[in-house]
Amino acid sequence: MRRPPLLTRILAIGILLHVYIGLRLIPDAPVPEAVQVLAALYLAVSCVLIPLGARARQMAPRWSRPAAWTGLMAMGFFSSLLVLTLLRDVALAIAWAAGALGGQPLHLQEVRAASALAVPVLAVLITLVGLYNARRLARTVTVDVPIAGLPPALSGFTIAQISDVHVGPTIRRPYVEAIVAAVNAMQADVVAITGDVVDGPVDVLSPHTAPLAGLVGRYGTYLVTGNHEYYSGAREWVTEFQRLGLTVLSNRHVVISHNGVPLVLAGVTDYSAGQFDPAQRSDPRGALLGAPPDAAVRILLAHQPRTAVAAEPVGYTLQISGHTHGGQFLPWNFFVRLQQPFTAGLKKTGKLWVYTSRGTGYWGPPKRFGAPSEITRIRLVPARQR
């Protein structure tokens, strides 16, 4: 017997989860029957809106953006609604079990009614707060990386990092222009873009990525590809980024002389690039070939934090990554660690420092909750002597 296509299975799971929410909340909610009917109708419509938003790119331009906004907002709301419904059921089960074990079963009708109302209200609030957090300009975060044996000439060297902007149906040119202005205000030595710049083809999104040409770093602006570049046509996007004046580091490095001291800045293709094009396989070791052996600092730009497994033995000092979005909104930050060694912030593996950005934009639902977006100012500082 043939299994149904993947898309059909995903749609079926989505419908079943909507049915679960409806069965668990609607009968318990102390609201008029007309409101219950409207809630059931919304859940039915949501089953259509979410896949519609996910496939909006394939629609005519006139309809694609409204469809994307509607569907992705519905997806964000559904996510919170599902998680809160599950938490409600867990809490009710614990309360029932506690009462049963104590020999005095609890009467939970009032709790069931109040919580059935609280779940959608909280889901709406979380979605609206998440929308505000996602749409405002990313905050600027300063991170000091302590490096043992850092030459005094490199102390204070700064890198302005942006990552995971995801220019697409809901992130457009004005947001990119605001990012560029914030980065340029830092007056950093290097500007680093660590992948997932776009979600769509060059012919549609190039007017919206054009402001990236205005990024200014003392020694230039450097970019590495993320997995979403490969979903969107990586070769075409690399050509476009180069046309904008960005230096794309695809398994190679440059040597920067700062105050007369060399610093190696390398970059690799996305961790998964080899699945799309074997010639694009990520190669941290190859990216260092020909680098000066006396360079005390070797920095790697790599979209995914898990590249660190291959980068640490090679002798890099610092890896700068993105990809995770810090989970973007609760509770998904707890699941990132199932795929990546780090979720966000500055961590160390062996002798290698790894900084993982929470991202400058967002992917999918315009929603950030518990994982704020960021534009990062990374500064090299000497490690304190113990």
Secondary structure, 3 states (H helix, E strand, C coil): CCCCCHHHHHHHHHHHHHHHHHHHHCCCCCCCHHHHHHHHHHHHHHHHHHHHHHCHHHCCHHHHHHHHHHHHHHHHHHHHHHHHHHHHHHHHHHHHHHHHHCCCCCCCHHHHHHHHHHHHHHHHHHHHHHHHHHHCCCEEEEEEEEECCCCHHHCCCEEEEECCCCECCCCCHHHHHHHHHHHHHHCCCEEEEECCCECCCHHHHHHHHHHHHHCCCCCCEEEECCHHHHHCCHHHHHHHHHHCCCEECCCEEEEEEECCEEEEEEECCCCCHHHHCHHHCCCCCHHHCCCCCCCCCEEEECCCHHHHHHHHHHCCCEEEECCCHHHCECCHHHCHHHCCCCCCEEEEECCEEEEECCCCCCCCCCCCECCCCEEEEEEEEECCCC
